[in-house]
Amino acid sequence: MANWIGWAASSVVFGGVLIQLTLGTLYSFGNMDPYITSYLLEKFPDRNIRYSDTAWVFSAATIGIGSMVVLAGAIYDRFGPRITVFLGCLILCGGTTITYITVQRSLPFVVLTYGLMFGLGVGISYAVPMSCAMKWIPDRKGLACGLSVAGFGGGAFIFDYVQTWYINPQNEPPPYFIHGQYYFTQRAILSKVPLVFIVLGGCYFGLQALGILLLRDPPKNRVVDVQEDVDEEETSLTSEGELTSNTSHGHDGHEQYVSWKHSWRTKDFWLLWFTLLFNTVGLVFFSTFWKAYGQTFIHDDHFLAVVGSFASIFNAGGRIWWGYFGDKLSFKIAMMSLCAVFTVLMATYKLTELAGKPLFFIYVAMSLIIAVIAPYMQDFIAWYGLFLLATGCSFTSFLLTLALKQQRPFN
């Protein structure tokens, strides 16, 4: 029985990783951005499309992710993990494949399909593999979650290569320089931009189909048996004698629970919300512009693809590490450490120009502005100013996390 449980848990985690690999290609947008922007600039020269304009694609994706979180939970509760993930993956694959058409029409249509639809698909599917994994391994929730979403961090490792080797196999540099930015003009490269979305859609479909077949919740008696001791130890009554759910800390040091309906009224909820908001600002900036910035002093498209791919390995490993770190210490300490590292990296990112490829590789691997302000801010404060803006957002997240109540480790 124990062997079957171990195999079943492993298969569920593996299925989740396959699904997360496709969802995690969200982070390959930075690699795709120069190709998409160059294609649109060449096809619609009168519209003067720049990198700051195509940043709307990634921003629309993040909006789609955030808007579906609550609905995704309701779908999961009603229909289970497989149907929920199938629906999300259908939207994601459909949006990616349809971009073959929309990229030939206009940027707003690309924002809709490769941005918003992609994000909606990720938002519906993202949490389900994590939830399943934590149900199968409830005594190591941080590690289970980290293993599951390692695929999300590692998706770009595979697909950065797929995108670049398909679109630019000869490693030709972007020759067109305007407004401090480089763009591709080669017809052989730009003609493949629409087709790559069909290739990506097909790859996503195959990985997602296998992952969905492996994904399932454990039997109910399995969940009850494993969590029985944990529930007896951690479940407590509020001062009014009302049993609730969702954790906070009481005066006795034990975890008390706050219902999800009341959690938004607590200070910690809003501290967490704004912490993630400001972190996302820095993430959107970095994930969108890292390659466009690198092209200003590194004229090697294949090298930049390799950088993005290896950065995704660090992204994947970091998810496992921070989950383990949070298990051993606390979310607060883990989050403060993460924000501190990201703040330092963004504050000194401009130094990569001085050392070229080696330092740029290190910084992108270790790191991983909202689009509405990017078109106006980039001309005014240039690259270094954007790095400092991302630094300020990450440091703000650090300060917000500092204000959270200290929490004990999961175990």
Phi, psi and chi 1 to 4 in degrees:
 res  aa     phi    psi   chi1   chi2   chi3   chi4
   1 MET       -  -43.7 -178.8   65.5  176.4      -
   2 ALA   -63.3  -38.7      -      -      -      -
   3 ASN   -64.4  -40.2  -69.2  -24.8      -      -
   4 TRP   -64.0  -41.6  177.9   85.5      -      -
   5 ILE   -63.0  -43.0  -68.3  174.1      -      -
   6 GLY   -63.3  -42.2      -      -      -      -
   7 TRP   -66.6  -42.9 -178.7   88.4      -      -
   8 ALA   -62.8  -43.6      -      -      -      -
   9 ALA   -62.9  -41.6      -      -      -      -
  10 SER   -64.1  -40.9  -61.1      -      -      -
  11 SER   -66.9  -37.0   66.1      -      -      -
  12 VAL   -65.8  -43.8  167.9      -      -      -
  13 VAL   -62.9  -42.6  171.3      -      -      -
  14 PHE   -63.3  -43.5  178.7   67.8      -      -
  15 GLY   -60.8  -40.5      -      -      -      -
  16 GLY   -62.8  -38.5      -      -      -      -
  17 VAL   -63.5  -42.2  169.1      -      -      -
  18 LEU   -60.1  -43.6  -67.2  178.6      -      -
  19 ILE   -65.7  -44.7  -66.1  166.8      -      -
  20 GLN   -66.6  -27.0  -64.0  -75.4    7.6      -
  21 LEU   -58.5  -40.0  -79.4  172.8      -      -
  22 THR   -76.3  -39.9   64.7      -      -      -
  23 LEU   -64.1  -35.3  -52.5 -175.6      -      -
  24 GLY   -72.2   -7.6      -      -      -      -
  25 THR   -68.0   -2.9   56.6      -      -      -
  26 LEU   -50.9  -37.3  173.7   74.2      -      -
  27 TYR   -78.7   -5.0  -70.1  123.5      -      -
  28 SER   -88.1    0.3   69.0      -      -      -
  29 PHE   -61.7  -36.7  176.0   74.9      -      -
  30 GLY   -58.9  -33.6      -      -      -      -
  31 ASN   -75.0  -37.0 -173.9   61.4      -      -
  32 MET   -77.5  -25.3  -80.5  -66.7  -64.6      -
  33 ASP   -53.9  -46.9 -171.9   29.8      -      -
  34 PRO   -60.5  -35.8  -26.1   36.5      -      -
  35 TYR   -69.6  -46.4  -54.8  129.3      -      -
  36 ILE   -63.7  -47.7  -64.2  173.6      -      -
  37 THR   -63.2  -43.4  -52.1      -      -      -
  38 SER   -63.1  -40.8  -61.1      -      -      -
  39 TYR   -63.2  -47.4  177.9   84.8      -      -
  40 LEU   -66.5  -36.5  -67.4  170.9      -      -
  41 LEU   -65.6  -39.0 -179.1   62.6      -      -
  42 GLU   -72.4  -38.9  179.0   73.5   13.9      -
  43 LYS   -77.0  -34.4 -170.2  170.8 -177.8   64.5
  44 PHE  -125.4   69.5  -51.3  105.9      -      -
  45 PRO   -63.6  -25.5   22.0  -32.6      -      -
  46 ASP   -73.6  -14.0   57.0  -44.8      -      -
  47 ARG   -92.0   -9.7  -59.7  178.7 -172.9  177.2
  48 ASN    51.3   50.1 -165.2   29.1      -      -
  49 ILE   -74.3  134.1  -64.1  173.0      -      -
  50 ARG  -128.6  175.2  -62.0  166.4   58.3 -173.4
  51 TYR   -61.3  -34.0  -69.0  121.0      -      -
  52 SER   -66.5  -22.9   53.6      -      -      -
  53 ASP   -79.3  -43.0  -61.2  -49.3      -      -
  54 THR   -73.6   -8.5   51.7      -      -      -
  55 ALA   -60.8  -20.1      -      -      -      -
  56 TRP   -60.2  -28.2  -84.8  104.9      -      -
  57 VAL   -63.4  -51.1  178.7      -      -      -
  58 PHE   -66.0  -38.7 -167.9   89.0      -      -
  59 SER   -64.8  -39.7  -64.7      -      -      -
  60 ALA   -63.0  -35.4      -      -      -      -
  61 ALA   -64.1  -42.9      -      -      -      -
  62 THR   -66.5  -34.8   59.9      -      -      -
  63 ILE   -64.1  -43.2  -68.7  171.3      -      -
  64 GLY   -61.7  -40.5      -      -      -      -
  65 ILE   -62.0  -50.3  -65.6  171.5      -      -
  66 GLY   -65.2  -33.7      -      -      -      -
  67 SER   -74.0  -15.9   65.2      -      -      -
  68 MET  -104.4   -1.8  -66.4  -55.5  -63.9      -
  69 VAL   -59.4  -50.9  172.4      -      -      -
  70 VAL   -66.9  -45.0  175.8      -      -      -
  71 LEU   -62.7  -38.1  179.6   58.9      -      -
  72 ALA   -60.6  -40.0      -      -      -      -
  73 GLY   -63.2  -39.9      -      -      -      -
  74 ALA   -66.4  -40.7      -      -      -      -
  75 ILE   -63.9  -42.0  -62.4  172.8      -      -
  76 TYR   -61.3  -46.8 -177.4   16.8      -      -
  77 ASP   -61.7  -34.6  -69.8  -19.2      -      -
  78 ARG   -84.5  -41.2  177.8   65.8  177.4   84.5
  79 PHE  -116.3   -9.5  -63.3  103.8      -      -
  80 GLY    91.4  175.0      -      -      -      -
  81 PRO   -69.2  -40.1   23.5  -33.0      -      -
  82 ARG   -67.4  -46.8  -73.2  179.6  175.3  171.9
  83 ILE   -65.8  -38.8  -67.4 -179.9      -      -
  84 THR   -61.2  -49.4  -55.7      -      -      -
  85 VAL   -67.6  -37.4  173.8      -      -      -
  86 PHE   -59.4  -43.9  172.9   77.7      -      -
  87 LEU   -62.5  -46.5  175.7   61.5      -      -
  88 GLY   -62.3  -44.0      -      -      -      -
  89 CYS   -68.1  -33.1  -69.1      -      -      -
  90 LEU   -62.7  -43.2 -178.2   64.4      -      -
  91 ILE   -65.9  -42.9  -63.9  173.0      -      -
  92 LEU   -64.0  -49.9 -173.8  151.2      -      -
  93 CYS   -63.9  -41.1  -78.7      -      -      -
  94 GLY   -62.2  -45.6      -      -      -      -
  95 GLY   -61.9  -42.7      -      -      -      -
  96 THR   -63.6  -46.9  -58.1      -      -      -
  97 THR   -67.0  -41.0  -54.2      -      -      -
  98 ILE   -65.9  -21.4  -65.5  172.5      -      -
  99 THR   -62.3  -20.5  -54.1      -      -      -
 100 TYR   -53.8  -36.2  165.2   76.9      -      -
 101 ILE   -87.3  -46.3  -61.0  173.2      -      -
 102 THR   -67.2  -31.8   60.8      -      -      -
 103 VAL   -67.1  -19.8   75.3      -      -      -
 104 GLN   -89.2   -0.2  -58.7  178.7   61.7      -
 105 ARG  -107.5  -59.4  -61.9  -65.5 -176.3  -91.8
 106 SER  -171.3  162.9   69.0      -      -      -
 107 LEU   -63.4  -43.1  174.2   58.8      -      -
 108 PRO   -57.0  -36.3  -28.4   36.9      -      -
 109 PHE   -67.8  -36.2  -76.8  122.6      -      -
 110 VAL   -65.1  -41.2  176.4      -      -      -
 111 VAL   -57.4  -39.1  172.2      -      -      -
 112 LEU   -68.6  -46.9  175.5   63.4      -      -
 113 THR   -87.6  -53.2   57.7      -      -      -
 114 TYR   -83.1  -13.8 -164.1   47.8      -      -
 115 GLY  -102.2  -76.4      -      -      -      -
 116 LEU   -64.7  -48.9 -176.0   60.5      -      -
 117 MET   -63.1  -41.2  -72.8 -176.4   66.1      -
 118 PHE   -59.1  -46.2 -166.1  103.6      -      -
 119 GLY   -64.7  -39.2      -      -      -      -
 120 LEU   -61.2  -42.0  -68.2  173.7      -      -
 121 GLY   -63.1  -43.1      -      -      -      -
 122 VAL   -63.9  -43.2  174.0      -      -      -
 123 GLY   -61.3  -37.1      -      -      -      -
 124 ILE   -72.9  -39.0  -66.4  173.7      -      -
 125 SER   -91.7  -26.6  -53.2      -      -      -
 126 TYR   -57.3  -49.1  177.6   74.7      -      -
 127 ALA   -78.9  -18.0      -      -      -      -
 128 VAL   -64.7  -50.0  177.3      -      -      -
 129 PRO   -59.9  -35.6  -24.4   35.2      -      -
 130 MET   -64.0  -44.8  -70.5 -172.2  -70.2      -
 131 SER   -61.3  -44.9  177.1      -      -      -
 132 CYS   -61.3  -45.1  -69.1      -      -      -
 133 ALA   -62.1  -42.1      -      -      -      -
 134 MET   -69.3  -28.6  -72.3 -171.4  -71.8      -
 135 LYS   -70.6  -34.2  -71.8  178.4  179.6  178.4
 136 TRP   -79.0  -28.2  -79.8   98.1      -      -
 137 ILE  -127.2   66.6  -40.8  174.3      -      -
 138 PRO   -70.8  -20.2   26.5  -35.0      -      -
 139 ASP   -86.1   -1.7   53.9  -24.4      -      -
 140 ARG  -139.7   61.4  -70.8  -69.4 -176.1  -86.6
 141 LYS   -65.4  -40.9  -69.7 -176.1  178.0 -179.8
 142 GLY   -62.8  -43.2      -      -      -      -
 143 LEU   -67.6  -41.8 -178.0   59.4      -      -
 144 ALA   -60.9  -43.8      -      -      -      -
 145 CYS   -65.0  -43.2 -179.6      -      -      -
 146 GLY   -63.1  -41.8      -      -      -      -
 147 LEU   -63.2  -41.4  -72.1  170.3      -      -
 148 SER   -64.5  -47.4  177.1      -      -      -
 149 VAL   -87.3    1.0  -61.3      -      -      -
 150 ALA   -58.9  -35.3      -      -      -      -
 151 GLY   -61.9  -36.1      -      -      -      -
 152 PHE   -62.7  -42.8 -169.6   85.2      -      -
 153 GLY   -70.9  -27.7      -      -      -      -
 154 GLY   -93.8   -2.2      -      -      -      -
 155 GLY   -58.1  -39.9      -      -      -      -
 156 ALA   -68.6  -22.2      -      -      -      -
 157 PHE   -58.3  -42.1  174.8   73.4      -      -
 158 ILE   -80.3  -48.0  -63.1  172.6      -      -
 159 PHE   -83.9  -18.9  -73.0   97.7      -      -
 160 ASP   -61.5  -41.8  -85.2    6.7      -      -
 161 TYR   -63.9  -48.0  -77.9  111.9      -      -
 162 VAL   -56.0  -47.7  172.8      -      -      -
 163 GLN   -63.0  -51.2  -65.6  161.5   -1.9      -
 164 THR   -71.3  -42.0  -63.3      -      -      -
 165 TRP   -70.8  -25.0  -97.7 -103.9      -      -
 166 TYR   -79.0  -45.2  179.3   80.4      -      -
 167 ILE   -80.7  -40.7  -64.5  175.3      -      -
 168 ASN  -131.6   66.0 -172.1   13.1      -      -
 169 PRO   -67.0  -23.6   24.9  -34.2      -      -
 170 GLN   -89.2    2.0  -58.5  -57.8  -42.1      -
 171 ASN    56.8   45.6 -165.1   25.2      -      -
 172 GLU   -79.5  135.9  -61.6 -178.7   42.4      -
 173 PRO   -78.7  156.2   29.5  -34.8      -      -
 174 PRO   -72.8  120.8   25.1  -31.6      -      -
 175 PRO   -90.8  -18.2   31.6  -32.8      -      -
 176 TYR   -91.4  120.9 -177.2   49.0      -      -
 177 PHE  -116.6  122.3 -176.4   78.4      -      -
 178 ILE  -153.3  139.1 -176.2  173.3      -      -
 179 HIS    55.3   35.7  -59.4  -55.4      -      -
 180 GLY    74.7   16.4      -      -      -      -
 181 GLN  -135.8  150.1  -59.3  164.7  -10.8      -
 182 TYR  -103.5  145.2  -77.8   89.7      -      -
 183 TYR  -136.8  150.4  -61.8   89.2      -      -
 184 PHE   -81.0  142.6  -67.6   97.3      -      -
 185 THR  -128.0   -7.5   57.6      -      -      -
 186 GLN   -65.1  127.1  -59.9   92.1  -37.0      -
 187 ARG   -63.2  -36.9 -175.4  171.8  -62.2  -83.5
 188 ALA   -62.4  -31.4      -      -      -      -
 189 ILE   -80.6  -50.5  -66.7  175.6      -      -
 190 LEU   -66.3  -29.6  -61.0 -177.2      -      -
 191 SER   -66.7  -20.1   64.3      -      -      -
 192 LYS   -91.2   -7.8  -65.1  179.7 -179.2  177.7
 193 VAL   -61.1  -49.1  172.1      -      -      -
 194 PRO   -62.1  -39.9  -22.2   34.4      -      -
 195 LEU   -65.9  -29.1  -67.9  171.7      -      -
 196 VAL   -62.9  -26.1   76.6      -      -      -
 197 PHE   -71.3  -29.9  -66.5  104.6      -      -
 198 ILE   -69.8  -42.2  -64.7  179.0      -      -
 199 VAL   -59.7  -46.8  173.9      -      -      -
 200 LEU   -63.8  -43.8  -66.7  174.6      -      -
 201 GLY   -59.8  -40.9      -      -      -      -
 202 GLY   -65.6  -42.2      -      -      -      -
 203 CYS   -63.1  -44.1  -66.5      -      -      -
 204 TYR   -59.5  -44.7  -64.3  165.1      -      -
 205 PHE   -59.6  -45.1  176.5   79.7      -      -
 206 GLY   -62.7  -47.0      -      -      -      -
 207 LEU   -66.2  -40.4  -68.2  171.2      -      -
 208 GLN   -68.3  -38.8  -70.3  167.4   -7.5      -
 209 ALA   -60.2  -46.4      -      -      -      -
 210 LEU   -65.8  -42.2  179.4   57.2      -      -
 211 GLY   -62.3  -40.6      -      -      -      -
 212 ILE   -65.0  -37.5  -69.6  171.3      -      -
 213 LEU   -62.5  -32.4  -69.7  175.1      -      -
 214 LEU   -86.3  -15.1  -65.3  173.7      -      -
 215 LEU   -84.0  132.2 -159.4   64.5      -      -
 216 ARG  -167.9  155.0   62.4 -174.5 -178.1  -82.3
 217 ASP   -79.0  152.9  -78.2  -27.3      -      -
 218 PRO   -70.5  160.9   26.4  -34.0      -      -
 219 PRO   -57.0  147.2  -22.2   32.4      -      -
 220 LYS   -60.2  -37.7  -68.7 -175.7  178.2  179.9
 221 ASN   -67.1  -26.3   62.7  -32.0      -      -
 222 ARG   -66.9  -43.4  159.2   71.0  177.1  161.9
 223 VAL   -65.0  -44.2  179.0      -      -      -
 224 VAL   -64.6  -45.2  171.9      -      -      -
 225 ASP   -62.8  -43.3  -70.5  -15.4      -      -
 226 VAL   -72.4  -36.2  172.7      -      -      -
 227 GLN   -95.3    0.7  -71.9 -163.6  -28.5      -
 228 GLU   -58.2  -48.1 -172.5  175.2   21.4      -
 229 ASP   -67.6  -38.2  -66.7  -23.4      -      -
 230 VAL   -64.6  -42.1  176.3      -      -      -
 231 ASP   -64.4  -40.3  -68.6  -19.6      -      -
 232 GLU   -64.2  -35.1  -70.8  178.1   -2.3      -
 233 GLU   -77.1  -39.4  176.9 -176.1  -11.4      -
 234 GLU  -101.2  -23.1  -64.9 -172.9  -10.4      -
 235 THR   -71.8  134.2  -60.4      -      -      -
 236 SER  -143.1  171.0   60.4      -      -      -
 237 LEU  -101.9  146.2  -62.7  175.5      -      -
 238 THR   -75.9  174.7   64.3      -      -      -
 239 SER   -62.6  -22.7   57.8      -      -      -
 240 GLU   -90.0    2.6  -67.4   79.9   16.0      -
 241 GLY    80.2   19.5      -      -      -      -
 242 GLU  -104.0  123.3 -177.3  179.8   48.4      -
 243 LEU   -75.5  128.6 -176.3   62.8      -      -
 244 THR  -131.9  179.1   52.9      -      -      -
 245 SER  -138.4  150.1   60.9      -      -      -
 246 ASN    97.9  132.2 -103.7  -12.8      -      -
 247 THR   -86.9  145.9   64.3      -      -      -
 248 SER  -150.4 -175.0   65.9      -      -      -
 249 HIS  -118.3  133.7  -74.6  -84.7      -      -
 250 GLY   -91.2  179.3      -      -      -      -
 251 HIS   -69.0  -21.3  -62.9  -65.5      -      -
 252 ASP   -86.2    1.3   58.9   -3.4      -      -
 253 GLY    89.5  -11.4      -      -      -      -
 254 HIS   -86.1  157.9  -69.4  -74.8      -      -
 255 GLU   -75.0  129.3  -74.5 -176.4  -23.6      -
 256 GLN  -104.2  168.5  -67.2  179.7  -35.7      -
 257 TYR  -124.3  141.7  -74.4   74.6      -      -
 258 VAL  -122.9  130.1  179.2      -      -      -
 259 SER   -64.8  152.1   68.9      -      -      -
 260 TRP   -62.3  -27.5   67.3  -90.7      -      -
 261 LYS   -67.9  -26.6  -66.0 -180.0 -179.4  179.1
 262 HIS  -102.7   -9.1  -61.6  -71.5      -      -
 263 SER   -63.5  -33.4   61.4      -      -      -
 264 TRP   -69.0  -12.0   65.1  -87.6      -      -
 265 ARG   -86.5   -7.1  -59.5  178.5 -174.6  176.0
 266 THR   -90.0  153.2   65.4      -      -      -
 267 LYS   -64.3  -40.2 -178.5 -175.4   72.8  171.8
 268 ASP   -62.7  -34.7  -80.1   -2.6      -      -
 269 PHE   -59.6  -47.6  171.8   84.8      -      -
 270 TRP   -73.2  -31.1  -69.6  107.3      -      -
 271 LEU   -63.5  -43.6  -73.0  171.9      -      -
 272 LEU   -64.7  -40.8  -73.8  168.4      -      -
 273 TRP   -62.4  -47.0 -166.7   89.9      -      -
 274 PHE   -72.8  -30.3  -80.5  103.8      -      -
 275 THR   -59.3  -48.4  -65.1      -      -      -
 276 LEU   -68.2  -35.2  -64.8  176.4      -      -
 277 LEU   -60.3  -50.8  170.7   66.5      -      -
 278 PHE   -69.6  -34.0  -76.9  107.2      -      -
 279 ASN   -63.9  -37.7 -100.1  -13.9      -      -
 280 THR   -66.1  -33.1  -59.3      -      -      -
 281 VAL   -58.6  -49.6  172.0      -      -      -
 282 GLY   -63.6  -38.5      -      -      -      -
 283 LEU   -66.1  -43.1  177.8   62.4      -      -
 284 VAL   -60.7  -45.7  167.9      -      -      -
 285 PHE   -59.7  -52.5  158.6   72.1      -      -
 286 PHE   -66.4  -44.8 -173.0   79.9      -      -
 287 SER   -66.0  -26.6  -61.6      -      -      -
 288 THR   -84.8  -40.8  -57.5      -      -      -
 289 PHE  -109.9   -0.2  -66.2  122.2      -      -
 290 TRP   -59.8  -41.5   67.9  -93.9      -      -
 291 LYS   -76.4  -39.5 -173.0  173.3 -177.5  178.5
 292 ALA   -60.6  -38.6      -      -      -      -
 293 TYR   -69.4  -42.9  169.0   66.0      -      -
 294 GLY   -60.7  -32.6      -      -      -      -
 295 GLN   -67.5  -15.7  -74.8  177.9  -21.7      -
 296 THR   -71.7  -19.2   61.9      -      -      -
 297 PHE  -140.1    0.0   60.9   96.4      -      -
 298 ILE  -125.5  112.9  -62.3  175.0      -      -
 299 HIS  -104.4   60.8  -53.6  -64.4      -      -
 300 ASP  -146.8   96.4 -174.1  -21.7      -      -
 301 ASP   -64.9  -38.0 -162.8   32.2      -      -
 302 HIS   -66.7  -39.6  -76.5 -172.1      -      -
 303 PHE   -61.4  -42.8  171.8   78.6      -      -
 304 LEU   -64.3  -35.6  -67.8  172.4      -      -
 305 ALA   -65.0  -40.0      -      -      -      -
 306 VAL   -63.5  -41.6  170.1      -      -      -
 307 VAL   -57.8  -48.9  170.0      -      -      -
 308 GLY   -62.1  -37.5      -      -      -      -
 309 SER   -67.0  -46.0  -65.1      -      -      -
 310 PHE   -69.2  -30.3  -85.8   87.1      -      -
 311 ALA   -61.7  -34.5      -      -      -      -
 312 SER   -68.9  -29.1   71.6      -      -      -
 313 ILE   -66.0  -43.8  -65.9  179.8      -      -
 314 PHE   -63.2  -37.6  -80.3   76.6      -      -
 315 ASN   -60.5  -46.7 -168.6  -27.6      -      -
 316 ALA   -65.7  -47.4      -      -      -      -
 317 GLY   -63.7  -36.4      -      -      -      -
 318 GLY   -63.6  -34.8      -      -      -      -
 319 ARG   -64.6  -41.6  -69.7  166.9 -175.2  -92.3
 320 ILE   -66.7  -43.8  -61.9  174.7      -      -
 321 TRP   -62.7  -47.9  159.0 -111.9      -      -
 322 TRP   -68.0  -31.8  -69.1  114.2      -      -
 323 GLY   -65.2  -44.8      -      -      -      -
 324 TYR   -64.9  -41.6  174.5   80.6      -      -
 325 PHE   -61.4  -42.6 -166.7   54.1      -      -
 326 GLY   -65.9  -35.6      -      -      -      -
 327 ASP   -62.0  -43.6  -83.5  -11.8      -      -
 328 LYS   -78.8  -34.5  -69.4  -60.1 -179.0 -176.9
 329 LEU  -113.1  -87.3  -62.8  176.7      -      -
 330 SER  -171.6  162.2   70.5      -      -      -
 331 PHE   -60.4  -41.2  165.6   81.6      -      -
 332 LYS   -60.3  -48.8  179.5  175.2 -179.8  176.0
 333 ILE   -65.3  -41.8  -65.4  175.9      -      -
 334 ALA   -62.9  -43.8      -      -      -      -
 335 MET   -68.8  -40.1 -168.4   65.4  179.5      -
 336 MET   -63.2  -40.9  -72.3  176.9   62.3      -
 337 SER   -64.1  -43.9  -59.4      -      -      -
 338 LEU   -62.1  -46.0 -173.2  151.4      -      -
 339 CYS   -63.4  -38.3  -69.2      -      -      -
 340 ALA   -63.9  -43.5      -      -      -      -
 341 VAL   -64.4  -46.3  171.1      -      -      -
 342 PHE   -64.5  -36.8 -168.9   65.7      -      -
 343 THR   -61.5  -46.7  -62.8      -      -      -
 344 VAL   -63.4  -43.3  171.8      -      -      -
 345 LEU   -62.7  -44.8  -71.2  172.5      -      -
 346 MET   -68.5  -35.9  -73.4  -65.8   96.2      -
 347 ALA   -65.8  -27.1      -      -      -      -
 348 THR  -113.5   11.9   57.9      -      -      -
 349 TYR   -62.5  -31.0 -161.9   73.6      -      -
 350 LYS   -62.7  -20.1 -171.9   70.7  172.2  173.7
 351 LEU   -64.6  -18.4  -65.3  176.0      -      -
 352 THR   -62.5  -25.7   57.8      -      -      -
 353 GLU   -64.6  -29.9  -71.8 -171.5   21.3      -
 354 LEU   -74.0  -33.7  -57.5  178.8      -      -
 355 ALA  -104.5   -6.7      -      -      -      -
 356 GLY    72.5 -141.4      -      -      -      -
 357 LYS   -56.9  -47.6  -71.0 -177.4  178.1 -179.5
 358 PRO   -59.4  -49.0  -24.2   35.0      -      -
 359 LEU   -71.1  -34.9 -167.2   59.2      -      -
 360 PHE   -62.0  -42.6 -177.5   77.8      -      -
 361 PHE   -58.3  -46.7 -177.8   98.8      -      -
 362 ILE   -63.6  -44.7  -67.0  171.2      -      -
 363 TYR   -67.3  -43.7  -95.1   64.9      -      -
 364 VAL   -65.2  -40.2  175.1      -      -      -
 365 ALA   -64.5  -36.9      -      -      -      -
 366 MET   -83.5  -22.1  -67.7 -177.9   66.3      -
 367 SER   -92.1  -89.6  -61.7      -      -      -
 368 LEU    47.4      -  -93.6  171.4      -      -
 369 ILE       -  118.9  -64.9  -61.1      -      -
 370 ILE   -13.7  135.1  -61.4  176.5      -      -
 371 ALA   -63.1  -28.8      -      -      -      -
 372 VAL   -65.1  -24.5   70.2      -      -      -
 373 ILE  -105.5  -12.5   64.3  172.8      -      -
 374 ALA   -60.8  -45.0      -      -      -      -
 375 PRO   -60.7  -29.0  -23.7   35.3      -      -
 376 TYR   -91.0  -34.3  -49.1  102.9      -      -
 377 MET   -79.0  -34.5  -65.8  -62.0  -69.2      -
 378 GLN   -65.3  -40.0 -171.5  171.6  -22.6      -
 379 ASP   -67.2  -31.2  -71.0  -24.5      -      -
 380 PHE   -82.9  -44.9 -179.7   67.0      -      -
 381 ILE  -113.3   -4.2   60.3  177.8      -      -
 382 ALA    61.0 -170.0      -      -      -      -
 383 TRP   -61.6  -45.3  -72.8  112.7      -      -
 384 TYR   -63.2  -37.7 -170.5   54.3      -      -
 385 GLY   -63.3  -38.0      -      -      -      -
 386 LEU   -66.7  -38.4  -70.5  178.3      -      -
 387 PHE   -61.0  -42.4  -65.6  142.7      -      -
 388 LEU   -66.7  -34.8  -70.7 -179.9      -      -
 389 LEU   -64.3  -44.3 -173.9   58.0      -      -
 390 ALA   -62.6  -37.0      -      -      -      -
 391 THR   -59.9  -46.8  -60.4      -      -      -
 392 GLY   -61.1  -39.7      -      -      -      -
 393 CYS   -64.9  -43.8  -68.6      -      -      -
 394 SER   -66.0  -39.4 -176.5      -      -      -
 395 PHE   -66.7  -35.5 -174.9   66.2      -      -
 396 THR   -61.7  -40.7  -58.7      -      -      -
 397 SER   -60.5  -39.7  -65.4      -      -      -
 398 PHE   -59.9  -45.9  174.6   87.1      -      -
 399 LEU   -66.3  -38.3  -64.6  177.6      -      -
 400 LEU   -65.1  -41.6  -70.3  170.1      -      -
 401 THR   -63.8  -35.8  -53.5      -      -      -
 402 LEU   -60.1  -30.5 -173.8   62.9      -      -
 403 ALA   -79.9  -10.6      -      -      -      -
 404 LEU   -68.4  154.8  -74.2  169.7      -      -
 405 LYS   -66.9  143.5  -64.6  177.6 -177.7  177.7
 406 GLN   -67.0  133.8  179.2   63.0   40.7      -
 407 GLN  -120.0  147.8  -62.5  178.1  -12.9      -
 408 ARG   -80.8  164.6   67.9  177.6 -177.9  177.6
 409 PRO   -61.6  162.2  -20.9   31.9      -      -
 410 PHE   -62.4  -32.8  -73.4  114.9      -      -
 411 ASN  -108.9      -  -61.5  -54.9      -      -
